[in-house]
Amino acid sequence: GVTARRSYSEALGLWDGALRPSDEAPQRAFAQIRRGVLLSRLERAKDAADAFELAMQAAPDNRETYAQILSYLVVSPPQPELADSILQRAQR
């Protein structure tokens, strides 16, 4: 509902404000994953996919990055192409 959307928007603003280029790669990846989840819940699929991409770029060798994104995608509205793409990258 409206209240949930407002909460997601507010949380997204907080994560956006918390992003720091100087953060370590795992922290940047975690922040982008959180942003991706919130963007997805706000029905901004393209922006969510972009945030997930930034997370994978921030920590490409960190398996946890891929695991968190894929775990979210399992319980979110179906996005088979995105899930397959992330799974392929995780297996490299």
N, C-alpha and C positions, 0 to 999 in steps of 0.2 A: 504494500500500500504506500500511501504518501509518506507516512512516518518512516518506513523502512528506507525509501528512496532518499529522504532527507538525511537519515543517519549515515547511509552509504556515501552520500555526497560530502557530508562533514568529515567522515573518516578519510575519504580520498584527499580532501584538502589538507588534513593533518599529515598524511603520508607524503603528499607532494611537498609540503613544507619541510619535512624531515630529510628529504634526499640531499645528500652532500657528496659532491664528486670526490672528496678526500676520504670517504668511507672505504673500508676494506671491501674487497670483491664480494664475499659472502653476505655482508650487510646490505650492499647495493642490490644484490640479487634478491634477498629477502624482501626488501622494500618494494621492488618492482613486482614481485609475485603478489604481495598484498594489494598493490595498486591494480594488478590485472584481475584479481578476484573481485575487487570492488567495482571496477569498470564493467566487468561481465554482469554483475548483479544490477548494474545501472543500464543494462542492455546496450552497452557500447562495445560490441564484439571486436571490431577492428582495433579500437584503442586497447582493449584487453590483450589481444594477440600481440600488439606492439609492445606492451609492458612485459609480457612473458618473453618476448624476443630480447628485450633489454636485459632481463634477468639472466637468460642463457648466455648472452654476450658478456655480462659482468663476471660470471663464474662458469665458464664452459666446461671445466674439468670437475666440477662439484656435482656429484650424482644427486645430492639432496635437492638441488635446484630443480632438476628434471622430475624427481619423485614428487615434490610438492605441487608442481604444475599439473602433472598427470593425475595426482590424487584429487585435485580440485575438478579437473575435467571429467572424472568418473562420475561425480555427483552433480554436474552442471548440465544445462541443456546440450544435447548432442552436437559435437563439432568434430566429426570424424577426421576431416583433413588435417585440422590443427593437431589433434591428438596423435595421428599417425606421424606427422612431421616431427613432433617433439620426441616421440618414441624412437624414431629413426636416429635422431641426433643423440639421444641418450645412449644408444647402443654403439656409437662410434668409439 
